Amino acid sequence: MPSHSDTPAANAPIWQQRVAKANQQRHAASQWRSRRTLSSAQAVEVRLGEGNEQQTLLNFCSNDYLGLANQAGEDLASAAREWGLGSGASHLVCGHSSVHDELERALARYTGYPKALLFSTGFMANLGCINALAQRGDLVVQDKLNHASLIDGALLSRADFQRYRHLDYPQLQRRLQKRDADMALVVSDSIFSMDGDLADVAQLANLCEQQNAMLMIDDAHGLGILGEQGRGVRNHFGLTSQQLPLYIGTLGKALGGFGAFAAADEATIDYLVQFARPYIYTTALPPAVAAAMLANLERMHDDRLRQQLQAAIGYFRQQAKALGLQLMPSDSPIQPLMVGAEDDALAISKALEQDNIWVTAIRPPTVPEGSSRLRITLTAAHTQQHLDRLLQALDRHVPEEQRA
Ligand SMILES: *Cc1c(COP(=O)(O)O)cnc(C)c1O
């Protein structure tokens, strides 16, 4: 029996009762999350399960937008022969190597900043930067749909934390105008991870300049996708690095690897090295991973990947519209189909899986109540044939009342 259905005895310790109750509530609300186990590398077609239970699925839920996740295996292997596995310590003790340095310089050049600093994950980069820069008495203002790591960074900082309605910049402006705090930090995703739409970062930069606030943008889904050669959201909007003074990029999405970085001016990066605790107190990324990331950064310069991706997005949106499917307004690789109720989103996701198509149903609390959706993601590696298979399956399984 799965553990969630076990009801602990009335005299069980309080933590056991709490755990059991929360698990039961999650189940009852159709919000239970579970992992699926891949038995093949990340790719457009993946194998799930083991032995006789294997199934090959056409994958429409990865963030591997340029299809680079499984291309750097040889780079990783040859770097590992030189560097081994572990970095041995944090960057400030003895874990910082020349490949980390080289990757930081390459990322700074690519994104157009004086300096970059590697973090082990994007979650830690966001926690570390917000917590280091915002302090008690300051104001942190964020878009309501920002990534969980940005929200948690603000909570951790103990600054006054306010949110504005998604993309509602007049509301943001009022919050900044009314503030008592001298120091204000405005934080937004570039491309929103569950909606696929894009913040108006030029407008945010203007507002921050007018209101004397610092702007931090998490470009997890924009790096490699937006701007010339995929240089990201700063380049896309033609902003200078002074107008967007703190840039966060991750290496686990379009770059197809693992890790993250902050990019800023030299003084800010030096400050983060001193004060960003998730930078200081954690083991440095394995050097071989940094070397493989350098190889993927080279691959990411190739505009053909972005052209293939754009072609896939254009084709999918056009065909979906013809079928009356109500896609959310998005030009990005994230093309969610809004469903509403958790059960309905789960049912469509399960039906697609019977047709060997994998699209995860995203439910609260990841998204607001009543906005469960199928988060379809497209990549440069999806061919028209793959997209047609998805479209035909959606046509079979999305009920008429969900269509335009
Ligand atoms: C994935 C993601 C992160 C976290 O990055 P990791 O490197 O996976 O920890 C941060 N912000 C956004 C918007 C993301 O989508």
The ligand as an SDF file (V2000), in Angstrom:
LIG
                    3D

 15 15  0  0  0  0  0  0  0  0999 V2000
   14.6950   26.3500  -13.3160 C   0  0  0  0  0  0  0  0  0  0  0  0
   14.6300   27.7140  -12.7950 C   0  0  0  0  0  0  0  0  0  0  0  0
   15.4710   28.1330  -11.7680 C   0  0  0  0  0  0  0  0  0  0  0  0
   16.3480   27.1780  -11.0150 C   0  0  0  0  0  0  0  0  0  0  0  0
   17.4780   26.8330  -11.7260 O   0  0  0  0  0  0  0  0  0  0  0  0
   18.2240   25.4810  -11.3430 P   0  0  0  0  0  0  0  0  0  0  0  0
   19.5780   25.6480  -11.9140 O   0  0  0  0  0  0  0  0  0  0  0  0
   17.4380   24.3920  -11.9760 O   0  0  0  0  0  0  0  0  0  0  0  0
   18.2270   25.3910   -9.8530 O   0  0  0  0  0  0  0  0  0  0  0  0
   15.4430   29.4550  -11.4080 C   0  0  0  0  0  0  0  0  0  0  0  0
   14.6100   30.3320  -11.9980 N   0  0  0  0  0  0  0  0  0  0  0  0
   13.7560   29.9530  -12.9820 C   0  0  0  0  0  0  0  0  0  0  0  0
   12.8540   30.9690  -13.5980 C   0  0  0  0  0  0  0  0  0  0  0  0
   13.7350   28.6280  -13.3960 C   0  0  0  0  0  0  0  0  0  0  0  0
   12.8700   28.2480  -14.3250 O   0  0  0  0  0  0  0  0  0  0  0  0
  1  2  1  0
  2  3  1  0
  2 14  2  0
  3  4  1  0
  3 10  2  0
  4  5  1  0
  5  6  1  0
  6  7  2  0
  6  8  1  0
  6  9  1  0
 10 11  1  0
 11 12  2  0
 12 13  1  0
 12 14  1  0
 14 15  1  0
M  END
$$$$
